Amino acid sequence: MIERDAAVQMVKEELERDCQRDLAAGLEPMRMAVAHVKQHGLVWVISLTSEEYLRTRNPDFMLAGGHL
């Protein structure tokens, strides 16, 4: 199993690539962030939510789902 920090870094890099693709397509991306990391057997379960929700805790910005 890869280390926790390496798994989180890979997810953050993929989120940034997604954001850059949206920007290149002329879209306004919803910036996503890692909300929680939990080990489950031989994998890391990484939960995501919007950066806006993490910053404000406003439930209007909360997402449903969001596991990688």
ROLOBA-873630 format. One record per atom (N, C-alpha, C): residue number from 1; x, y, z; atom name. Coordinates in Angstrom, 2 decimals. Layout:
n = NUM; px = X; py = Y; pz = Z; atom = CA
...
This chain:
n = 1; px = 0.85; py = -1.18; pz = 0.00; atom = N
n = 1; px = 0.00; py = 0.00; pz = 0.00; atom = CA
n = 1; px = 0.90; py = 1.24; pz = 0.00; atom = C
n = 2; px = 0.48; py = 2.25; pz = -0.75; atom = N
n = 2; px = 1.26; py = 3.49; pz = -0.77; atom = CA
n = 2; px = 1.02; py = 4.27; pz = 0.51; atom = C
n = 3; px = 1.92; py = 5.16; pz = 0.81; atom = N
n = 3; px = 1.80; py = 5.98; pz = 2.01; atom = CA
n = 3; px = 0.62; py = 6.94; pz = 1.89; atom = C
n = 4; px = 0.05; py = 7.31; pz = 3.03; atom = N
n = 4; px = -1.09; py = 8.23; pz = 3.08; atom = CA
n = 4; px = -0.79; py = 9.53; pz = 2.35; atom = C
n = 5; px = 0.34; py = 10.15; pz = 2.65; atom = N
n = 5; px = 0.68; py = 11.44; pz = 2.04; atom = CA
n = 5; px = 0.80; py = 11.34; pz = 0.52; atom = C
n = 6; px = 1.33; py = 10.23; pz = 0.03; atom = N
n = 6; px = 1.46; py = 10.04; pz = -1.42; atom = CA
n = 6; px = 0.08; py = 9.90; pz = -2.06; atom = C
n = 7; px = -0.82; py = 9.18; pz = -1.41; atom = N
n = 7; px = -2.18; py = 9.02; pz = -1.94; atom = CA
n = 7; px = -2.90; py = 10.37; pz = -1.99; atom = C
n = 8; px = -2.79; py = 11.14; pz = -0.93; atom = N
n = 8; px = -3.43; py = 12.46; pz = -0.88; atom = CA
n = 8; px = -2.84; py = 13.37; pz = -1.95; atom = C
n = 9; px = -1.54; py = 13.35; pz = -2.12; atom = N
n = 9; px = -0.89; py = 14.19; pz = -3.13; atom = CA
n = 9; px = -1.37; py = 13.83; pz = -4.53; atom = C
n = 10; px = -1.50; py = 12.55; pz = -4.81; atom = N
n = 10; px = -1.99; py = 12.12; pz = -6.13; atom = CA
n = 10; px = -3.40; py = 12.64; pz = -6.38; atom = C
n = 11; px = -4.25; py = 12.58; pz = -5.38; atom = N
n = 11; px = -5.63; py = 13.08; pz = -5.53; atom = CA
n = 11; px = -5.62; py = 14.59; pz = -5.75; atom = C
n = 12; px = -4.82; py = 15.31; pz = -4.98; atom = N
n = 12; px = -4.75; py = 16.77; pz = -5.14; atom = CA
n = 12; px = -4.27; py = 17.14; pz = -6.54; atom = C
n = 13; px = -3.30; py = 16.41; pz = -7.05; atom = N
n = 13; px = -2.79; py = 16.69; pz = -8.41; atom = CA
n = 13; px = -3.88; py = 16.43; pz = -9.45; atom = C
n = 14; px = -4.65; py = 15.37; pz = -9.28; atom = N
n = 14; px = -5.73; py = 15.08; pz = -10.22; atom = CA
n = 14; px = -6.83; py = 16.15; pz = -10.14; atom = C
n = 15; px = -7.14; py = 16.61; pz = -8.95; atom = N
n = 15; px = -8.13; py = 17.68; pz = -8.79; atom = CA
n = 15; px = -7.66; py = 18.95; pz = -9.51; atom = C
n = 16; px = -6.38; py = 19.25; pz = -9.41; atom = N
n = 16; px = -5.84; py = 20.43; pz = -10.08; atom = CA
n = 16; px = -5.90; py = 20.26; pz = -11.60; atom = C
n = 17; px = -5.59; py = 19.07; pz = -12.10; atom = N
n = 17; px = -5.69; py = 18.82; pz = -13.54; atom = CA
n = 17; px = -7.14; py = 19.00; pz = -14.01; atom = C
n = 18; px = -8.10; py = 18.49; pz = -13.25; atom = N
n = 18; px = -9.52; py = 18.67; pz = -13.60; atom = CA
n = 18; px = -9.88; py = 20.14; pz = -13.65; atom = C
n = 19; px = -9.41; py = 20.89; pz = -12.70; atom = N
n = 19; px = -9.69; py = 22.33; pz = -12.64; atom = CA
n = 19; px = -9.09; py = 23.03; pz = -13.86; atom = C
n = 20; px = -7.86; py = 22.69; pz = -14.21; atom = N
n = 20; px = -7.21; py = 23.31; pz = -15.36; atom = CA
n = 20; px = -7.92; py = 22.95; pz = -16.66; atom = C
n = 21; px = -8.43; py = 21.72; pz = -16.78; atom = N
n = 21; px = -9.19; py = 21.33; pz = -17.97; atom = CA
n = 21; px = -10.46; py = 22.16; pz = -18.10; atom = C
n = 22; px = -11.15; py = 22.36; pz = -16.99; atom = N
n = 22; px = -12.37; py = 23.19; pz = -17.01; atom = CA
n = 22; px = -12.04; py = 24.62; pz = -17.41; atom = C
n = 23; px = -10.98; py = 25.17; pz = -16.84; atom = N
n = 23; px = -10.59; py = 26.54; pz = -17.19; atom = CA
n = 23; px = -10.25; py = 26.65; pz = -18.67; atom = C
n = 24; px = -9.53; py = 25.67; pz = -19.20; atom = N
n = 24; px = -9.15; py = 25.68; pz = -20.61; atom = CA
n = 24; px = -10.38; py = 25.57; pz = -21.52; atom = C
n = 25; px = -11.43; py = 24.94; pz = -21.02; atom = N
n = 25; px = -12.66; py = 24.80; pz = -21.79; atom = CA
n = 25; px = -13.58; py = 26.00; pz = -21.62; atom = C
n = 26; px = -13.13; py = 27.01; pz = -20.86; atom = N
n = 26; px = -13.93; py = 28.20; pz = -20.66; atom = CA
n = 26; px = -14.99; py = 28.05; pz = -19.59; atom = C
n = 27; px = -14.87; py = 27.03; pz = -18.78; atom = N
n = 27; px = -15.83; py = 26.80; pz = -17.70; atom = CA
n = 27; px = -15.30; py = 27.37; pz = -16.39; atom = C
n = 28; px = -16.20; py = 27.63; pz = -15.47; atom = N
n = 28; px = -15.79; py = 28.06; pz = -14.12; atom = CA
n = 28; px = -15.83; py = 26.83; pz = -13.23; atom = C
n = 29; px = -14.68; py = 26.27; pz = -12.89; atom = N
n = 29; px = -14.67; py = 25.02; pz = -12.13; atom = CA
n = 29; px = -15.07; py = 25.22; pz = -10.68; atom = C
n = 30; px = -15.67; py = 24.18; pz = -10.12; atom = N
n = 30; px = -15.89; py = 24.15; pz = -8.67; atom = CA
n = 30; px = -14.63; py = 23.56; pz = -8.08; atom = C
n = 31; px = -13.91; py = 24.33; pz = -7.32; atom = N
n = 31; px = -12.67; py = 23.84; pz = -6.73; atom = CA
n = 31; px = -12.99; py = 22.83; pz = -5.64; atom = C
n = 32; px = -12.33; py = 21.69; pz = -5.74; atom = N
n = 32; px = -12.54; py = 20.59; pz = -4.80; atom = CA
n = 32; px = -11.32; py = 20.45; pz = -3.90; atom = C
n = 33; px = -11.56; py = 19.86; pz = -2.72; atom = N
n = 33; px = -10.48; py = 19.68; pz = -1.75; atom = CA
n = 33; px = -10.68; py = 18.37; pz = -1.00; atom = C
n = 34; px = -9.60; py = 17.84; pz = -0.47; atom = N
n = 34; px = -9.66; py = 16.64; pz = 0.35; atom = CA
n = 34; px = -10.27; py = 17.03; pz = 1.70; atom = C
n = 35; px = -11.33; py = 16.31; pz = 2.08; atom = N
n = 35; px = -12.01; py = 16.60; pz = 3.33; atom = CA
n = 35; px = -11.64; py = 15.61; pz = 4.43; atom = C
n = 36; px = -11.36; py = 14.36; pz = 4.04; atom = N
n = 36; px = -11.11; py = 13.32; pz = 5.04; atom = CA
n = 36; px = -10.35; py = 12.18; pz = 4.38; atom = C
n = 37; px = -9.47; py = 11.55; pz = 5.15; atom = N
n = 37; px = -8.71; py = 10.39; pz = 4.64; atom = CA
n = 37; px = -8.81; py = 9.29; pz = 5.68; atom = C
n = 38; px = -9.16; py = 8.08; pz = 5.20; atom = N
n = 38; px = -9.32; py = 6.95; pz = 6.12; atom = CA
n = 38; px = -8.73; py = 5.70; pz = 5.48; atom = C
n = 39; px = -7.98; py = 4.95; pz = 6.26; atom = N
n = 39; px = -7.44; py = 3.69; pz = 5.75; atom = CA
n = 39; px = -8.53; py = 2.63; pz = 5.84; atom = C
n = 40; px = -8.65; py = 1.85; pz = 4.77; atom = N
n = 40; px = -9.62; py = 0.76; pz = 4.72; atom = CA
n = 40; px = -8.95; py = -0.44; pz = 4.06; atom = C
n = 41; px = -8.55; py = -1.37; pz = 4.85; atom = N
n = 41; px = -7.83; py = -2.53; pz = 4.31; atom = CA
n = 41; px = -6.53; py = -2.10; pz = 3.68; atom = C
n = 42; px = -6.39; py = -2.36; pz = 2.39; atom = N
n = 42; px = -5.16; py = -2.02; pz = 1.68; atom = CA
n = 42; px = -5.28; py = -0.75; pz = 0.84; atom = C
n = 43; px = -6.32; py = 0.04; pz = 1.09; atom = N
n = 43; px = -6.53; py = 1.27; pz = 0.31; atom = CA
n = 43; px = -6.78; py = 2.45; pz = 1.23; atom = C
n = 44; px = -6.67; py = 3.63; pz = 0.65; atom = N
n = 44; px = -7.05; py = 4.86; pz = 1.33; atom = CA
n = 44; px = -8.37; py = 5.33; pz = 0.75; atom = C
n = 45; px = -9.33; py = 5.64; pz = 1.60; atom = N
n = 45; px = -10.59; py = 6.21; pz = 1.17; atom = CA
n = 45; px = -10.45; py = 7.71; pz = 1.36; atom = C
n = 46; px = -10.51; py = 8.45; pz = 0.27; atom = N
n = 46; px = -10.29; py = 9.90; pz = 0.31; atom = CA
n = 46; px = -11.59; py = 10.58; pz = -0.06; atom = C
n = 47; px = -12.14; py = 11.32; pz = 0.91; atom = N
n = 47; px = -13.40; py = 12.03; pz = 0.71; atom = CA
n = 47; px = -13.12; py = 13.44; pz = 0.25; atom = C
n = 48; px = -13.94; py = 13.90; pz = -0.69; atom = N
n = 48; px = -13.79; py = 15.23; pz = -1.26; atom = CA
n = 48; px = -15.02; py = 16.07; pz = -0.99; atom = C
n = 49; px = -14.81; py = 17.36; pz = -0.99; atom = N
n = 49; px = -15.92; py = 18.32; pz = -0.96; atom = CA
n = 49; px = -15.42; py = 19.60; pz = -1.61; atom = C
n = 50; px = -16.29; py = 20.57; pz = -1.71; atom = N
n = 50; px = -15.86; py = 21.83; pz = -2.32; atom = CA
n = 50; px = -14.99; py = 22.62; pz = -1.35; atom = C
n = 51; px = -14.03; py = 23.36; pz = -1.90; atom = N
n = 51; px = -13.21; py = 24.24; pz = -1.07; atom = CA
n = 51; px = -14.08; py = 25.25; pz = -0.34; atom = C
n = 52; px = -15.14; py = 25.71; pz = -1.04; atom = N
n = 52; px = -16.04; py = 26.70; pz = -0.45; atom = CA
n = 52; px = -16.71; py = 26.16; pz = 0.81; atom = C
n = 53; px = -17.13; py = 24.90; pz = 0.78; atom = N
n = 53; px = -17.74; py = 24.31; pz = 1.97; atom = CA
n = 53; px = -16.73; py = 24.20; pz = 3.11; atom = C
n = 54; px = -15.53; py = 23.75; pz = 2.82; atom = N
n = 54; px = -14.52; py = 23.63; pz = 3.87; atom = CA
n = 54; px = -14.19; py = 24.98; pz = 4.49; atom = C
n = 55; px = -14.20; py = 26.01; pz = 3.65; atom = N
n = 55; px = -13.87; py = 27.35; pz = 4.14; atom = CA
n = 55; px = -15.00; py = 27.95; pz = 4.97; atom = C
n = 56; px = -16.24; py = 27.77; pz = 4.53; atom = N
n = 56; px = -17.37; py = 28.47; pz = 5.16; atom = CA
n = 56; px = -18.24; py = 27.58; pz = 6.04; atom = C
n = 57; px = -18.22; py = 26.29; pz = 5.80; atom = N
n = 57; px = -19.12; py = 25.32; pz = 6.45; atom = CA
n = 57; px = -20.58; py = 25.61; pz = 6.14; atom = C
n = 58; px = -20.81; py = 26.36; pz = 5.06; atom = N
n = 58; px = -22.16; py = 26.66; pz = 4.59; atom = CA
n = 58; px = -22.69; py = 25.43; pz = 3.86; atom = C
n = 59; px = -23.79; py = 24.82; pz = 4.34; atom = N
n = 59; px = -24.29; py = 23.61; pz = 3.72; atom = CA
n = 59; px = -24.74; py = 23.78; pz = 2.27; atom = C
n = 60; px = -24.94; py = 25.01; pz = 1.82; atom = N
n = 60; px = -25.28; py = 25.24; pz = 0.41; atom = CA
n = 60; px = -24.16; py = 24.78; pz = -0.52; atom = C
n = 61; px = -22.94; py = 24.69; pz = -0.01; atom = N
n = 61; px = -21.79; py = 24.30; pz = -0.83; atom = CA
n = 61; px = -21.36; py = 22.86; pz = -0.57; atom = C
n = 62; px = -22.11; py = 22.12; pz = 0.24; atom = N
n = 62; px = -21.78; py = 20.74; pz = 0.57; atom = CA
n = 62; px = -22.15; py = 19.84; pz = -0.62; atom = C
n = 63; px = -21.33; py = 18.85; pz = -0.88; atom = N
n = 63; px = -21.58; py = 17.91; pz = -1.96; atom = CA
n = 63; px = -22.09; py = 16.58; pz = -1.39; atom = C
n = 64; px = -22.78; py = 15.84; pz = -2.21; atom = N
n = 64; px = -23.19; py = 14.48; pz = -1.85; atom = CA
n = 64; px = -22.19; py = 13.53; pz = -2.49; atom = C
n = 65; px = -21.80; py = 12.50; pz = -1.80; atom = N
n = 65; px = -20.81; py = 11.55; pz = -2.33; atom = CA
n = 65; px = -19.41; py = 12.11; pz = -2.17; atom = C
n = 66; px = -18.54; py = 11.82; pz = -3.12; atom = N
n = 66; px = -17.21; py = 12.42; pz = -3.12; atom = CA
n = 66; px = -16.09; py = 11.55; pz = -2.59; atom = C
n = 67; px = -16.16; py = 10.24; pz = -2.80; atom = N
n = 67; px = -15.06; py = 9.36; pz = -2.39; atom = CA
n = 67; px = -14.26; py = 8.96; pz = -3.60; atom = C
n = 68; px = -12.94; py = 8.91; pz = -3.44; atom = N
n = 68; px = -12.06; py = 8.39; pz = -4.49; atom = CA
n = 68; px = -11.36; py = 7.17; pz = -3.96; atom = C
